[in-house]
Amino acid sequence: MNELKLAGQKLRWSIIFFLFLLCAGVTLWSFQIFSQQYSPVDPSDTRFFDVVIPEKSSARQVAAILKKHDLINSEAAFLAYCRKKGIDDQLKAGHYRFSRSQSLGEIAENIAEGRVVKLSFTVPEGYTVEQIGQLMIDKGICTEKEWEEAISAGYDFDFLDQVPSGQENRLEGFLFPDTYVISEDASARQVINLMLANFAEVWNENFAQQAKKQGYDVYEVIIKASMIEREAMVEEERKTIAGVIENRLEKGMPLQIDATVLYSLHEHKNTVTYEDLEVDSPYNTYKYAGLPPGPIACPGKASIEAALNPENHHYYYYVSKGDGSHYFSRTYAEHLQAMRKYSN
């Protein structure tokens, strides 16, 4: 009897041990399957695929789109992950770019955080609003009509209040040169607002107090800085050219800056002709003394700095030496001599 009892106990323990192994095996198998569903579809495939998530897409619809592009192993696993993380109602529409080497979790988190494809573009120092618009159009950020509508719109920045009413292009000088990263669906107005906000930040942090102490308003400084930006090809000459501008203004002399003439002609060329100098425009600083009525380009920080800190010297003239640099003269006779020398 004891032997039968002992045999029964051994059998029970064997069954329990078998069931334990079975459960452990099933658990391990389930974990492996679960992990596989969360793993990258192909860790070696680093190619990127464009995925567009439409507006108001449900988590189930997003999962189907990702599966269609073979970016996840399982729609059910994607939905389970999103529910577990509490992001199933946070998935954002937009244009994304994923690879099959990314895990399900990484893809889901990117969509929940709205990490859409970004565009970047650089506005060079000295570009005009017209040139910036063409840059935007060429990059497919907006159409010509959208750009024209955007530059005519109103923007809530204090410095724009100083632009005289009736000014043809009130944004000239204030679309700050920089590299910008935007979403693909950003409008022209949003991009302009971004550039204006960038200008406001740079001005307030670096120049506002200095200009106030000197008794200058932002518009006057930017007009001067825009001329410096268009004239100076060599970094160390910015403040020297700024000094020439100040000297001529103090003497009541016309500035005679070629870049203002070209701005009035809406042209960009290397040589200004005598015929060009005859254009009847308030921007023609050969015909009209004082500052032009507005900026002629969008200056960078270095030119704004130069406008506020012109070099103290006795130069009234300068002529291009043909290599980007200039020869500066104190007298008109010296200037004529330099012109003969460097025009050959």
C-alpha positions as CSV (number, residue, x, y, z in Angstrom):
1,M,0.0,0.0,0.0
2,N,2.8,2.4,0.9
3,E,4.5,1.5,-2.4
4,L,1.3,2.5,-4.3
5,K,1.1,5.7,-2.3
6,L,4.7,6.5,-3.0
7,A,4.3,5.8,-6.7
8,G,1.2,8.0,-6.8
9,Q,3.1,10.9,-5.3
10,K,6.0,10.4,-7.8
11,L,3.4,10.5,-10.6
12,R,1.8,13.7,-9.3
13,W,5.2,15.4,-9.0
14,S,6.1,14.2,-12.4
15,I,2.9,15.7,-13.8
16,I,3.5,18.9,-11.9
17,F,7.1,19.1,-13.2
18,F,5.9,18.4,-16.7
19,L,3.2,21.0,-16.4
20,F,5.8,23.5,-15.1
21,L,8.1,22.8,-18.0
22,L,5.2,23.1,-20.4
23,C,4.1,26.4,-18.9
24,A,7.7,27.7,-18.9
25,G,8.1,26.6,-22.5
26,V,4.8,28.2,-23.6
27,T,5.8,31.4,-21.7
28,L,9.2,31.4,-23.3
29,W,7.7,30.7,-26.7
30,S,5.1,33.5,-26.2
31,F,7.8,35.9,-25.1
32,Q,9.9,35.1,-28.2
33,I,6.9,35.6,-30.5
34,F,5.9,38.8,-28.6
35,S,9.5,40.1,-28.9
36,Q,9.7,39.2,-32.5
37,Q,6.5,41.1,-33.3
38,Y,8.1,44.2,-31.6
39,S,11.4,43.8,-33.3
40,P,12.5,45.5,-36.6
41,V,11.1,43.8,-39.7
42,D,14.6,43.7,-41.2
43,P,17.5,45.1,-39.1
44,S,19.7,45.2,-42.1
45,D,17.3,47.1,-44.4
46,T,18.2,50.8,-43.7
47,R,16.3,52.2,-46.7
48,F,13.8,54.8,-45.8
49,F,10.2,54.7,-47.0
50,D,7.8,57.6,-47.1
51,V,4.6,57.1,-45.1
52,V,1.7,59.5,-45.1
53,I,-0.8,59.3,-42.2
54,P,-4.0,61.1,-43.2
55,E,-5.9,63.4,-40.8
56,K,-8.1,61.8,-38.2
57,S,-6.6,58.3,-38.8
58,S,-7.4,55.8,-36.0
59,A,-4.7,53.7,-34.4
60,R,-6.1,50.7,-36.3
61,Q,-5.8,52.6,-39.6
62,V,-2.2,53.7,-38.8
63,A,-1.3,50.1,-38.1
64,A,-2.7,49.0,-41.4
65,I,-0.7,51.7,-43.3
66,L,2.5,50.6,-41.5
67,K,1.8,46.9,-42.2
68,K,1.1,47.7,-45.9
69,H,4.6,49.3,-46.1
70,D,6.0,46.2,-44.4
71,L,7.4,48.4,-41.5
72,I,5.9,46.4,-38.7
73,N,5.5,42.6,-38.1
74,S,2.0,42.7,-36.6
75,E,-0.9,45.2,-36.6
76,A,-2.1,43.6,-33.4
77,A,1.3,44.1,-31.7
78,F,1.3,47.8,-32.8
79,L,-2.2,48.3,-31.3
80,A,-1.2,46.5,-28.1
81,Y,1.9,48.7,-27.8
82,C,0.0,51.9,-28.3
83,R,-2.6,50.9,-25.7
84,K,0.0,49.9,-23.2
85,K,1.8,53.3,-23.7
86,G,-1.4,55.3,-23.7
87,I,-0.7,56.8,-27.1
88,D,-3.3,55.1,-29.2
89,D,-5.3,58.4,-29.4
90,Q,-2.2,60.6,-29.8
91,L,-1.0,59.4,-33.2
92,K,-0.5,62.4,-35.5
93,A,-1.1,62.9,-39.1
94,G,1.7,63.9,-41.5
95,H,4.4,62.8,-43.8
96,Y,6.9,60.4,-42.1
97,R,10.0,58.5,-43.2
98,F,10.7,55.1,-41.6
99,S,13.0,52.2,-42.3
100,R,12.5,48.5,-41.7
101,S,15.5,48.5,-39.4
102,Q,13.4,50.5,-36.8
103,S,11.6,48.8,-34.0
104,L,7.8,48.9,-33.7
105,G,8.2,51.0,-30.5
106,E,10.4,53.6,-32.2
107,I,8.0,54.0,-35.1
108,A,5.0,54.3,-32.8
109,E,6.7,56.9,-30.6
110,N,7.7,59.0,-33.6
111,I,4.2,59.1,-34.9
112,A,2.8,60.0,-31.4
113,E,5.3,62.8,-31.1
114,G,4.6,64.0,-34.6
115,R,8.2,63.7,-35.9
116,V,7.2,64.4,-39.5
117,V,9.6,64.9,-42.4
118,K,11.3,68.3,-42.1
119,L,12.5,70.7,-44.8
120,S,15.5,72.9,-44.3
121,F,16.6,76.0,-46.3
122,T,19.2,78.7,-45.8
123,V,18.6,82.4,-46.4
124,P,22.0,84.0,-47.2
125,E,22.9,87.3,-45.7
126,G,22.0,90.2,-48.1
127,Y,19.1,88.5,-49.8
128,T,16.2,90.7,-50.6
129,V,12.6,89.7,-49.9
130,E,12.2,89.0,-53.6
131,Q,15.2,86.7,-53.6
132,I,13.9,84.9,-50.5
133,G,10.6,84.4,-52.1
134,Q,12.2,82.9,-55.2
135,L,14.2,80.6,-52.9
136,M,11.0,79.4,-51.3
137,I,9.3,78.9,-54.6
138,D,12.2,77.0,-56.0
139,K,12.3,74.6,-53.0
140,G,8.6,74.0,-53.4
141,I,7.7,75.5,-50.1
142,C,5.1,77.7,-51.6
143,T,3.8,79.0,-54.9
144,E,4.4,82.5,-56.2
145,K,0.8,83.5,-55.4
146,E,1.1,82.1,-51.9
147,W,4.3,84.1,-51.4
148,E,2.8,87.3,-52.6
149,E,-0.2,86.9,-50.3
150,A,2.1,86.1,-47.4
151,I,4.3,89.2,-47.8
152,S,1.2,91.4,-48.0
153,A,-0.3,90.0,-44.8
154,G,-0.1,91.6,-41.4
155,Y,2.3,90.4,-38.7
156,D,2.3,91.3,-35.0
157,F,5.8,92.6,-34.4
158,D,6.6,96.0,-32.8
159,F,9.5,96.8,-35.1
160,L,7.2,96.7,-38.1
161,D,5.3,99.6,-36.6
162,Q,8.3,101.8,-37.5
163,V,7.9,101.1,-41.2
164,P,6.4,104.2,-42.9
165,S,2.8,103.7,-44.1
166,G,2.7,103.1,-47.8
167,Q,6.1,101.5,-47.9
168,E,6.0,99.1,-50.9
169,N,7.7,96.2,-49.1
170,R,7.4,96.6,-45.4
171,L,9.2,93.2,-44.6
172,E,12.4,94.2,-46.4
173,G,15.3,94.0,-44.0
174,F,13.5,91.9,-41.4
175,L,13.4,88.3,-42.8
176,F,16.5,87.3,-40.8
177,P,19.2,85.4,-42.7
178,D,19.6,81.9,-41.1
179,T,19.1,78.2,-41.7
180,Y,15.5,77.2,-41.0
181,V,13.9,73.8,-40.5
182,I,10.2,73.6,-41.1
183,S,7.6,70.9,-41.5
184,E,6.5,70.1,-45.1
185,D,3.1,71.5,-44.6
186,A,4.3,74.9,-43.2
187,S,2.6,77.8,-45.0
188,A,4.5,80.8,-46.4
189,R,2.9,82.9,-43.7
190,Q,4.2,80.6,-41.0
191,V,7.7,80.7,-42.5
192,I,7.7,84.5,-42.7
193,N,6.5,84.6,-39.1
194,L,9.3,82.3,-38.1
195,M,11.9,84.6,-39.8
196,L,10.4,87.7,-38.2
197,A,10.4,86.1,-34.8
198,N,14.1,85.2,-35.3
199,F,14.9,88.8,-36.2
200,A,13.0,90.0,-33.1
201,E,15.0,87.7,-30.9
202,V,18.4,88.6,-32.4
203,W,17.6,92.3,-32.2
204,N,16.3,92.3,-28.7
205,E,19.1,90.2,-27.3
206,N,22.0,91.9,-29.1
207,F,21.2,95.4,-30.4
208,A,18.0,96.9,-28.9
209,Q,19.6,98.5,-25.9
210,Q,22.7,99.8,-27.8
211,A,20.5,101.4,-30.5
212,K,18.3,103.0,-27.8
213,K,21.4,104.5,-26.1
214,Q,22.6,105.9,-29.4
215,G,19.2,107.4,-30.2
216,Y,18.6,105.2,-33.2
217,D,15.4,103.3,-34.1
218,V,15.4,99.8,-35.5
219,Y,14.4,101.0,-39.0
220,E,17.3,103.4,-39.4
221,V,19.8,100.8,-38.2
222,I,18.5,98.2,-40.6
223,I,18.6,100.6,-43.6
224,K,22.3,101.2,-42.9
225,A,23.0,97.6,-42.2
226,S,21.3,96.5,-45.4
227,M,23.6,98.8,-47.4
228,I,26.7,97.5,-45.6
229,E,25.6,94.0,-46.2
230,R,25.3,94.5,-50.0
231,E,28.5,96.5,-50.3
232,A,30.9,94.6,-48.0
233,M,32.4,91.5,-49.5
234,V,35.2,91.3,-47.0
235,E,34.3,90.8,-43.3
236,E,36.8,93.2,-41.9
237,E,35.6,96.0,-44.2
238,R,32.0,96.2,-42.8
239,K,32.8,98.7,-40.1
240,T,35.0,100.7,-42.5
241,I,32.1,101.0,-45.0
242,A,29.8,101.9,-42.1
243,G,32.2,104.7,-41.2
244,V,32.1,106.0,-44.8
245,I,28.3,106.1,-44.7
246,E,28.4,108.0,-41.4
247,N,31.0,110.5,-42.7
248,R,29.0,111.2,-45.9
249,L,25.7,111.6,-43.9
250,E,27.4,114.1,-41.5
251,K,28.7,116.1,-44.5
252,G,25.3,116.0,-46.3
253,M,26.9,114.2,-49.2
254,P,24.9,111.8,-51.3
255,L,25.8,108.2,-50.3
256,Q,26.3,107.1,-53.9
257,I,26.0,103.5,-53.1
258,D,25.6,101.2,-56.2
259,A,23.6,98.6,-54.3
260,T,20.8,101.1,-53.8
261,V,20.6,101.8,-57.5
262,L,20.4,98.2,-58.3
263,Y,17.7,97.7,-55.8
264,S,15.7,100.5,-57.5
265,L,16.2,98.7,-60.8
266,H,15.1,95.3,-59.3
267,E,18.3,93.9,-60.9
268,H,21.3,92.0,-59.6
269,K,24.5,92.6,-61.7
270,N,28.1,93.2,-61.1
271,T,28.5,96.6,-62.8
272,V,26.4,99.7,-62.6
273,T,26.3,101.8,-65.8
274,Y,26.0,105.6,-66.1
275,E,22.6,105.0,-67.6
276,D,21.6,103.0,-64.4
277,L,22.6,106.0,-62.3
278,E,19.9,108.1,-64.0
279,V,17.0,106.1,-62.7
280,D,14.6,108.4,-60.9
281,S,14.0,106.6,-57.6
282,P,14.2,107.6,-54.0
283,Y,16.5,104.6,-53.7
284,N,19.0,106.1,-56.1
285,T,21.5,107.5,-53.6
286,Y,23.4,109.2,-56.4
287,K,20.4,111.5,-57.1
288,Y,19.0,111.8,-53.5
289,A,21.0,112.7,-50.4
290,G,20.4,110.9,-47.1
291,L,19.3,107.4,-46.4
292,P,17.1,105.5,-48.9
293,P,13.5,105.2,-47.7
294,G,13.9,101.6,-46.6
295,P,16.3,98.7,-46.3
296,I,17.6,97.2,-49.6
297,A,18.2,93.7,-48.3
298,C,18.0,91.5,-45.2
299,P,21.2,92.0,-43.2
300,G,22.9,89.5,-40.8
301,K,24.3,90.1,-37.3
302,A,27.7,91.3,-38.5
303,S,26.3,94.1,-40.6
304,I,23.9,95.2,-37.9
305,E,26.8,95.3,-35.5
306,A,28.8,97.4,-38.0
307,A,25.9,99.8,-38.5
308,L,25.8,100.5,-34.7
309,N,29.6,100.6,-34.4
310,P,31.1,102.3,-37.5
311,E,34.8,102.7,-37.7
312,N,36.0,106.2,-36.8
313,H,38.1,107.4,-39.8
314,H,38.3,110.2,-42.4
315,Y,37.4,108.1,-45.5
316,Y,34.6,109.4,-47.8
317,Y,35.1,107.2,-50.8
318,Y,35.8,103.6,-51.7
319,V,36.3,101.7,-55.0
320,S,36.3,98.0,-55.6
321,K,39.8,96.5,-56.2
322,G,38.3,93.6,-58.1
323,D,39.0,90.9,-55.5
324,G,36.1,91.7,-53.2
325,S,38.0,94.2,-51.2
326,H,38.0,98.0,-51.5
327,Y,40.4,100.9,-51.6
328,F,39.3,103.7,-49.3
329,S,40.1,107.4,-50.0
330,R,39.9,110.6,-48.0
331,T,39.6,113.0,-51.0
332,Y,37.9,112.9,-54.3
333,A,41.2,113.4,-56.1
334,E,42.6,110.3,-54.4
335,H,39.4,108.4,-55.2
336,L,39.7,109.3,-58.9
337,Q,43.3,108.1,-58.9
338,A,42.2,104.8,-57.3
339,M,39.4,104.4,-59.9
340,R,41.9,104.7,-62.7
341,K,44.2,102.2,-61.0
342,Y,41.6,99.5,-60.3
343,S,39.4,99.9,-63.4
344,N,42.2,98.5,-65.6
